[in-house]
Amino acid sequence: MGILYFAEGFPLGMFFDVFPVHFRQQGVNLSEIGFLSLLGLAWTLKFLWAPAVDHYRHHRRWMGIVDLGMGAVMLALAIHAGFGPWTWVAIGVFTLLSATNDIAIDGYTIELLDKRELGLANGLRIGFYRVGMLTAGFVLILSDYLGWAGTYLAAALLFFLLAFVCQRAPQERAPGRVHGLTLRAELRGLLVHPLPFGGVLLFLLGTLWLVNRATHWSQDHEQFWFYAGTVAGLAWLVSVLRHRRNGDARALTEGPMFGTLLSMLTRPYMLPVIGFILIFKLGDAAMGFMVKPFWVDAGFSASQIGLVSVNLGLVLSIAGGVAGGWYTDRVGILRALWVLGLMQIVSNLGYVWAAAVLPLGVDQALIPLQHQVLMYAASGLESFTGGLGTAAFLAFLMAIVDQRHSATEYALLSSVFALSRSLAGWAGGFGAEAMGYADYFLLTVFLGFPAFLLLPWVARMLVQATGKNCDNTN
């Protein structure tokens, strides 16, 4: 389990910590780096194809194939470690493969283990997932010694090794297809419900737009977007007509994914709570993807970024999570959201100060010691308080899910949070480029406050879900 969850954490670390540093060193502008974060939507939307992986089973095969695929992407980057239109496609494939790997590993774990083993497995999962992300930080340090081609080659070899290890994992207990879980039930129910069906259509159009953004292939087909929009609109109209004709919600509730989603949306206070989930960590999310480019522009080396911002930052984030979990248990979820949420917002001021003081474009050897200390302190404060806020936030998500559908509901709610992270990272590139780092980081402080306006509905949801005042201890 430890090795498998290491294989989950390592690609995420490559995406969020290695790619932004590499591309900024290549001179890629901030808006393009911010746009890169949209490719991380694969982790947000992986629940869309999770039923297919569950249906066809053979999770070890899925894991081995996608690890080989991610290794091949690393080899491609090693051969041509620059930045061009093909890079968007390569990284998009990388994130899709990584998200599919997550689905297969989670399914394999649930299928293989007895319930009495889940506690130990979950502990290993959290620990080794973080180790995988830490390893990406060490890969970043390698770039100062091996160059980017050697760095990506080392990452490729690690992925190939992980593919081999996955095939040596114990055999699943039920490797065949599970015929009771079919895509037909999902798709039939989805078609008669216009709201979720429209969301899927928008997702497909957005995927086409991302591909076009990378390759510009639609320039030779001027009417493509008109026809694509027309087809999507007609398909949605068919869904509306079928919904009016049938008037039956049972078809959708047959499916494990969309049925749970619609059932969850009908619960009282759910819409403002979803708004809260989207924006509670918006300040952190908006700043997060621009932090590594700021380090590069301030003159810090890849080794310093990997050691302090990535590895030490991750350790402090874990420590913040432990401290935040203890505090949440002591004072209750609602009060923890208030206090720890404010702390995670205010901590962004450390980077505001650093961005206002540190000159950009300075050679690494000329950075004064006091400026290095300021940057390290800003990074440590932001990482630790981010862990504090995450602990309260995850406790809130776990508290409000229906225990009858806990895994599916938690996956859907965490996907809502991940969606805001990707969209905020995309917008952050334009914001930092237009405003400068200091003003943009200051803006992220104010982005965190609107979530507190939704806490009255959060309190009502917590009372409804737990049946008690969530300000109380325990």
WONORVEN-V166964 format. One record per residue. N is the residue number from 0. PSI is psi in whole degrees, 0 to 359 (none if undefined). D_FIRST is the distance of its C-alpha to the first C-alpha in Angstrom with 2 decimals. Layout:
n:N psi:PSI d_first:D_FIRST
n:N psi:PSI d_first:D_FIRST
This chain:
n:0 psi:321 d_first:0.00
n:1 psi:316 d_first:3.78
n:2 psi:320 d_first:5.50
n:3 psi:319 d_first:5.12
n:4 psi:338 d_first:6.17
n:5 psi:318 d_first:8.43
n:6 psi:338 d_first:9.81
n:7 psi:317 d_first:10.67
n:8 psi:328 d_first:12.43
n:9 psi:313 d_first:14.31
n:10 psi:324 d_first:16.55
n:11 psi:320 d_first:17.49
n:12 psi:321 d_first:18.61
n:13 psi:318 d_first:20.58
n:14 psi:313 d_first:22.30
n:15 psi:338 d_first:23.33
n:16 psi:324 d_first:23.99
n:17 psi:309 d_first:24.92
n:18 psi:313 d_first:26.87
n:19 psi:322 d_first:29.27
n:20 psi:314 d_first:30.24
n:21 psi:311 d_first:30.82
n:22 psi:329 d_first:32.93
n:23 psi:323 d_first:34.93
n:24 psi:334 d_first:35.75
n:25 psi:356 d_first:36.93
n:26 psi:13 d_first:39.32
n:27 psi:136 d_first:37.74
n:28 psi:162 d_first:39.29
n:29 psi:325 d_first:37.49
n:30 psi:323 d_first:38.05
n:31 psi:320 d_first:36.31
n:32 psi:320 d_first:33.30
n:33 psi:321 d_first:33.26
n:34 psi:329 d_first:33.46
n:35 psi:327 d_first:30.33
n:36 psi:336 d_first:28.37
n:37 psi:332 d_first:29.42
n:38 psi:342 d_first:27.18
n:39 psi:357 d_first:24.26
n:40 psi:343 d_first:25.41
n:41 psi:320 d_first:23.01
n:42 psi:330 d_first:20.19
n:43 psi:319 d_first:22.77
n:44 psi:16 d_first:23.88
n:45 psi:340 d_first:20.78
n:46 psi:342 d_first:21.49
n:47 psi:324 d_first:24.54
n:48 psi:7 d_first:22.86
n:49 psi:321 d_first:19.78
n:50 psi:329 d_first:21.96
n:51 psi:317 d_first:22.61
n:52 psi:318 d_first:18.99
n:53 psi:325 d_first:18.65
n:54 psi:315 d_first:21.98
n:55 psi:348 d_first:21.40
n:56 psi:220 d_first:17.87
n:57 psi:56 d_first:16.55
n:58 psi:326 d_first:13.45
n:59 psi:323 d_first:12.46
n:60 psi:316 d_first:15.99
n:61 psi:313 d_first:15.80
n:62 psi:315 d_first:12.86
n:63 psi:318 d_first:14.81
n:64 psi:315 d_first:18.07
n:65 psi:328 d_first:17.30
n:66 psi:319 d_first:15.78
n:67 psi:320 d_first:19.02
n:68 psi:317 d_first:20.98
n:69 psi:325 d_first:19.78
n:70 psi:321 d_first:20.57
n:71 psi:322 d_first:23.95
n:72 psi:318 d_first:24.64
n:73 psi:322 d_first:24.06
n:74 psi:319 d_first:26.46
n:75 psi:319 d_first:28.97
n:76 psi:328 d_first:28.90
n:77 psi:321 d_first:29.35
n:78 psi:321 d_first:32.35
n:79 psi:84 d_first:33.88
n:80 psi:25 d_first:32.54
n:81 psi:206 d_first:35.23
n:82 psi:123 d_first:35.31
n:83 psi:184 d_first:36.96
n:84 psi:323 d_first:36.81
n:85 psi:336 d_first:34.34
n:86 psi:323 d_first:31.85
n:87 psi:315 d_first:31.52
n:88 psi:316 d_first:30.62
n:89 psi:314 d_first:28.11
n:90 psi:326 d_first:26.25
n:91 psi:316 d_first:26.55
n:92 psi:319 d_first:24.92
n:93 psi:314 d_first:22.15
n:94 psi:323 d_first:21.41
n:95 psi:317 d_first:21.67
n:96 psi:318 d_first:19.19
n:97 psi:318 d_first:16.70
n:98 psi:320 d_first:17.29
n:99 psi:323 d_first:16.88
n:100 psi:318 d_first:13.52
n:101 psi:315 d_first:12.48
n:102 psi:313 d_first:14.05
n:103 psi:318 d_first:12.47
n:104 psi:316 d_first:8.78
n:105 psi:317 d_first:9.88
n:106 psi:319 d_first:11.93
n:107 psi:317 d_first:9.59
n:108 psi:313 d_first:7.37
n:109 psi:321 d_first:10.85
n:110 psi:326 d_first:12.32
n:111 psi:321 d_first:10.22
n:112 psi:150 d_first:9.93
n:113 psi:160 d_first:13.17
n:114 psi:326 d_first:14.43
n:115 psi:346 d_first:14.70
n:116 psi:352 d_first:10.95
n:117 psi:328 d_first:10.43
n:118 psi:310 d_first:11.82
n:119 psi:318 d_first:9.56
n:120 psi:322 d_first:6.39
n:121 psi:323 d_first:8.71
n:122 psi:315 d_first:9.73
n:123 psi:322 d_first:6.66
n:124 psi:309 d_first:6.56
n:125 psi:314 d_first:10.24
n:126 psi:311 d_first:10.45
n:127 psi:335 d_first:8.51
n:128 psi:317 d_first:10.00
n:129 psi:323 d_first:13.22
n:130 psi:321 d_first:12.79
n:131 psi:318 d_first:12.63
n:132 psi:322 d_first:15.78
n:133 psi:322 d_first:17.33
n:134 psi:324 d_first:17.01
n:135 psi:326 d_first:19.04
n:136 psi:321 d_first:21.60
n:137 psi:326 d_first:21.96
n:138 psi:321 d_first:22.40
n:139 psi:319 d_first:25.16
n:140 psi:325 d_first:26.78
n:141 psi:333 d_first:26.93
n:142 psi:334 d_first:29.27
n:143 psi:342 d_first:32.02
n:144 psi:325 d_first:31.96
n:145 psi:351 d_first:30.93
n:146 psi:170 d_first:32.24
n:147 psi:326 d_first:30.41
n:148 psi:314 d_first:30.54
n:149 psi:326 d_first:28.88
n:150 psi:312 d_first:26.24
n:151 psi:329 d_first:25.27
n:152 psi:318 d_first:25.42
n:153 psi:319 d_first:22.90
n:154 psi:321 d_first:20.54
n:155 psi:317 d_first:21.21
n:156 psi:322 d_first:20.40
n:157 psi:319 d_first:17.00
n:158 psi:320 d_first:16.30
n:159 psi:322 d_first:17.70
n:160 psi:319 d_first:15.51
n:161 psi:324 d_first:12.34
n:162 psi:318 d_first:14.10
n:163 psi:315 d_first:14.66
n:164 psi:320 d_first:11.16
n:165 psi:323 d_first:10.10
n:166 psi:343 d_first:13.11
n:167 psi:0 d_first:12.19
n:168 psi:158 d_first:9.09
n:169 psi:150 d_first:10.45
n:170 psi:139 d_first:13.15
n:171 psi:154 d_first:13.11
n:172 psi:334 d_first:15.58
n:173 psi:73 d_first:17.82
n:174 psi:346 d_first:17.70
n:175 psi:176 d_first:21.22
n:176 psi:149 d_first:22.64
n:177 psi:105 d_first:23.04
n:178 psi:344 d_first:26.73
n:179 psi:345 d_first:27.06
n:180 psi:101 d_first:25.14
n:181 psi:154 d_first:27.45
n:182 psi:338 d_first:28.37
n:183 psi:317 d_first:31.99
n:184 psi:319 d_first:31.83
n:185 psi:310 d_first:30.28
n:186 psi:322 d_first:32.84
n:187 psi:316 d_first:35.77
n:188 psi:323 d_first:35.16
n:189 psi:322 d_first:34.51
n:190 psi:332 d_first:37.82
n:191 psi:10 d_first:39.91
n:192 psi:102 d_first:38.61
n:193 psi:324 d_first:40.03
n:194 psi:304 d_first:38.08
n:195 psi:327 d_first:34.50
n:196 psi:321 d_first:35.96
n:197 psi:324 d_first:37.73
n:198 psi:320 d_first:34.54
n:199 psi:319 d_first:32.94
n:200 psi:318 d_first:36.14
n:201 psi:322 d_first:36.09
n:202 psi:316 d_first:32.50
n:203 psi:318 d_first:33.65
n:204 psi:321 d_first:36.72
n:205 psi:323 d_first:34.76
n:206 psi:317 d_first:32.50
n:207 psi:322 d_first:35.71
n:208 psi:320 d_first:37.13
n:209 psi:316 d_first:34.21
n:210 psi:318 d_first:34.60
n:211 psi:325 d_first:38.33
n:212 psi:329 d_first:37.88
n:213 psi:322 d_first:36.20
n:214 psi:340 d_first:38.54
n:215 psi:30 d_first:41.74
n:216 psi:337 d_first:42.31
n:217 psi:352 d_first:44.11
n:218 psi:333 d_first:46.97
n:219 psi:0 d_first:48.47
n:220 psi:81 d_first:48.19
n:221 psi:331 d_first:49.97
n:222 psi:6 d_first:49.83
n:223 psi:311 d_first:46.14
n:224 psi:331 d_first:45.06
n:225 psi:313 d_first:48.06
n:226 psi:319 d_first:47.15
n:227 psi:316 d_first:43.45
n:228 psi:323 d_first:44.40
n:229 psi:314 d_first:46.97
n:230 psi:316 d_first:44.60
n:231 psi:319 d_first:42.02
n:232 psi:318 d_first:44.86
n:233 psi:320 d_first:46.22
n:234 psi:319 d_first:42.85
n:235 psi:324 d_first:42.50
n:236 psi:320 d_first:46.10
n:237 psi:319 d_first:45.30
n:238 psi:318 d_first:42.46
n:239 psi:315 d_first:44.97
n:240 psi:319 d_first:47.52
n:241 psi:324 d_first:45.10
n:242 psi:317 d_first:44.00
n:243 psi:326 d_first:47.65
n:244 psi:318 d_first:48.47
n:245 psi:312 d_first:45.69
n:246 psi:30 d_first:45.27
n:247 psi:119 d_first:42.41
n:248 psi:357 d_first:39.05
n:249 psi:328 d_first:37.57
n:250 psi:319 d_first:36.50
n:251 psi:325 d_first:34.08
n:252 psi:349 d_first:32.71
n:253 psi:330 d_first:31.76
n:254 psi:140 d_first:29.00
n:255 psi:337 d_first:25.72
n:256 psi:297 d_first:25.55
n:257 psi:330 d_first:29.16
n:258 psi:315 d_first:30.37
n:259 psi:321 d_first:28.08
n:260 psi:311 d_first:29.13
n:261 psi:321 d_first:32.82
n:262 psi:320 d_first:32.55
n:263 psi:321 d_first:30.96
n:264 psi:338 d_first:33.72
n:265 psi:354 d_first:36.42
n:266 psi:147 d_first:35.42
n:267 psi:143 d_first:37.93
n:268 psi:5 d_first:37.43
n:269 psi:322 d_first:34.47
n:270 psi:311 d_first:36.16
n:271 psi:330 d_first:36.93
n:272 psi:320 d_first:33.46
n:273 psi:320 d_first:31.98
n:274 psi:319 d_first:34.41
n:275 psi:317 d_first:33.14
n:276 psi:322 d_first:29.49
n:277 psi:324 d_first:30.74
n:278 psi:357 d_first:32.72
n:279 psi:319 d_first:31.35
n:280 psi:27 d_first:29.48
n:281 psi:322 d_first:31.87
n:282 psi:314 d_first:33.36
n:283 psi:317 d_first:30.11
n:284 psi:321 d_first:29.11
n:285 psi:328 d_first:32.59
n:286 psi:332 d_first:32.58
n:287 psi:314 d_first:29.02
n:288 psi:348 d_first:29.47
n:289 psi:353 d_first:32.81
n:290 psi:314 d_first:31.77
n:291 psi:315 d_first:30.65
n:292 psi:325 d_first:33.90
n:293 psi:318 d_first:35.88
n:294 psi:316 d_first:34.49
n:295 psi:313 d_first:35.47
n:296 psi:334 d_first:38.91
n:297 psi:358 d_first:39.50
n:298 psi:5 d_first:39.29
n:299 psi:147 d_first:35.98
n:300 psi:166 d_first:34.20
n:301 psi:326 d_first:30.73
n:302 psi:316 d_first:29.82
n:303 psi:319 d_first:31.06
n:304 psi:314 d_first:29.32
n:305 psi:320 d_first:25.95
n:306 psi:315 d_first:26.37
n:307 psi:301 d_first:27.94
n:308 psi:324 d_first:27.27
n:309 psi:295 d_first:23.65
n:310 psi:306 d_first:22.10
n:311 psi:322 d_first:24.41
n:312 psi:321 d_first:24.53
n:313 psi:320 d_first:20.79
n:314 psi:315 d_first:21.00
n:315 psi:326 d_first:24.01
n:316 psi:319 d_first:22.38
n:317 psi:316 d_first:19.64
n:318 psi:320 d_first:22.57
n:319 psi:322 d_first:24.48
n:320 psi:318 d_first:21.79
n:321 psi:313 d_first:21.78
n:322 psi:319 d_first:25.58
n:323 psi:323 d_first:25.91
n:324 psi:318 d_first:23.82
n:325 psi:315 d_first:26.09
n:326 psi:319 d_first:29.16
n:327 psi:319 d_first:28.25
n:328 psi:328 d_first:27.90
n:329 psi:319 d_first:31.25
n:330 psi:350 d_first:33.37
n:331 psi:158 d_first:31.84
n:332 psi:316 d_first:30.21
n:333 psi:312 d_first:33.47
n:334 psi:324 d_first:34.87
n:335 psi:322 d_first:31.62
n:336 psi:320 d_first:31.75
n:337 psi:302 d_first:35.32
n:338 psi:308 d_first:34.93
n:339 psi:328 d_first:31.58
n:340 psi:318 d_first:32.37
n:341 psi:321 d_first:35.65
n:342 psi:320 d_first:34.08
n:343 psi:332 d_first:31.70
n:344 psi:309 d_first:34.77
n:345 psi:330 d_first:37.09
n:346 psi:337 d_first:34.69
n:347 psi:340 d_first:35.33
n:348 psi:337 d_first:38.80
n:349 psi:316 d_first:37.49
n:350 psi:329 d_first:36.86
n:351 psi:315 d_first:40.19
n:352 psi:314 d_first:41.93
n:353 psi:317 d_first:40.24
n:354 psi:330 d_first:41.13
n:355 psi:333 d_first:44.70
n:356 psi:317 d_first:45.20
n:357 psi:128 d_first:43.43
n:358 psi:151 d_first:45.40
n:359 psi:153 d_first:43.62
n:360 psi:17 d_first:43.91
n:361 psi:141 d_first:44.40
n:362 psi:144 d_first:43.55
n:363 psi:319 d_first:40.64
n:364 psi:343 d_first:43.01
n:365 psi:2 d_first:45.35
n:366 psi:120 d_first:43.04
n:367 psi:153 d_first:44.58
n:368 psi:320 d_first:42.54
n:369 psi:329 d_first:43.17
n:370 psi:322 d_first:41.76
n:371 psi:317 d_first:38.56
n:372 psi:319 d_first:38.25
n:373 psi:315 d_first:38.91
n:374 psi:317 d_first:36.21
n:375 psi:320 d_first:33.63
n:376 psi:319 d_first:34.68
n:377 psi:318 d_first:34.50
n:378 psi:314 d_first:30.98
n:379 psi:318 d_first:29.79
n:380 psi:316 d_first:31.59
n:381 psi:320 d_first:30.23
n:382 psi:315 d_first:26.59
n:383 psi:313 d_first:26.95
n:384 psi:331 d_first:28.89
n:385 psi:321 d_first:26.61
n:386 psi:321 d_first:23.82
n:387 psi:309 d_first:26.41
n:388 psi:323 d_first:27.28
n:389 psi:322 d_first:23.75
n:390 psi:312 d_first:23.06
n:391 psi:321 d_first:26.18
n:392 psi:314 d_first:25.60
n:393 psi:325 d_first:22.15
n:394 psi:321 d_first:23.61
n:395 psi:314 d_first:26.45
n:396 psi:316 d_first:24.37
n:397 psi:329 d_first:22.53
n:398 psi:331 d_first:25.97
n:399 psi:352 d_first:27.76
n:400 psi:151 d_first:25.55
n:401 psi:124 d_first:26.76
n:402 psi:337 d_first:24.53
n:403 psi:335 d_first:25.41
n:404 psi:41 d_first:23.77
n:405 psi:316 d_first:21.51
n:406 psi:314 d_first:18.54
n:407 psi:315 d_first:21.06
n:408 psi:319 d_first:23.43
n:409 psi:320 d_first:20.96
n:410 psi:320 d_first:19.75
n:411 psi:316 d_first:23.45
n:412 psi:320 d_first:24.52
n:413 psi:332 d_first:21.89
n:414 psi:325 d_first:23.05
n:415 psi:316 d_first:26.56
n:416 psi:316 d_first:25.66
n:417 psi:329 d_first:23.97
n:418 psi:315 d_first:27.18
n:419 psi:326 d_first:29.34
n:420 psi:317 d_first:27.31
n:421 psi:316 d_first:27.88
n:422 psi:321 d_first:31.52
n:423 psi:322 d_first:32.29
n:424 psi:322 d_first:30.96
n:425 psi:311 d_first:33.23
n:426 psi:331 d_first:36.23
n:427 psi:327 d_first:35.59
n:428 psi:317 d_first:36.51
n:429 psi:321 d_first:39.91
n:430 psi:314 d_first:40.42
n:431 psi:325 d_first:39.77
n:432 psi:323 d_first:41.91
n:433 psi:324 d_first:44.77
n:434 psi:341 d_first:44.82
n:435 psi:158 d_first:43.51
n:436 psi:313 d_first:40.54
n:437 psi:310 d_first:42.31
n:438 psi:323 d_first:43.77
n:439 psi:317 d_first:40.65
n:440 psi:325 d_first:38.45
n:441 psi:322 d_first:41.15
n:442 psi:322 d_first:40.94
n:443 psi:333 d_first:37.21
n:444 psi:315 d_first:38.25
n:445 psi:336 d_first:40.49
n:446 psi:340 d_first:37.95
n:447 psi:343 d_first:35.94
n:448 psi:326 d_first:38.83
n:449 psi:333 d_first:39.39
n:450 psi:329 d_first:36.24
n:451 psi:340 d_first:38.04
n:452 psi:340 d_first:40.76
n:453 psi:0 d_first:38.36
n:454 psi:330 d_first:37.29
n:455 psi:320 d_first:39.96
n:456 psi:325 d_first:38.25
n:457 psi:317 d_first:34.86
n:458 psi:317 d_first:36.45
n:459 psi:320 d_first:37.84
n:460 psi:319 d_first:34.53
n:461 psi:318 d_first:32.87
n:462 psi:317 d_first:35.76
n:463 psi:320 d_first:35.57
n:464 psi:324 d_first:31.83
n:465 psi:342 d_first:31.84
n:466 psi:19 d_first:35.45
n:467 psi:168 d_first:36.24
n:468 psi:116 d_first:37.27
n:469 psi:4 d_first:34.17
n:470 psi:345 d_first:36.13
n:471 psi:154 d_first:36.07
n:472 psi:143 d_first:33.76
n:473 psi:none d_first:30.78
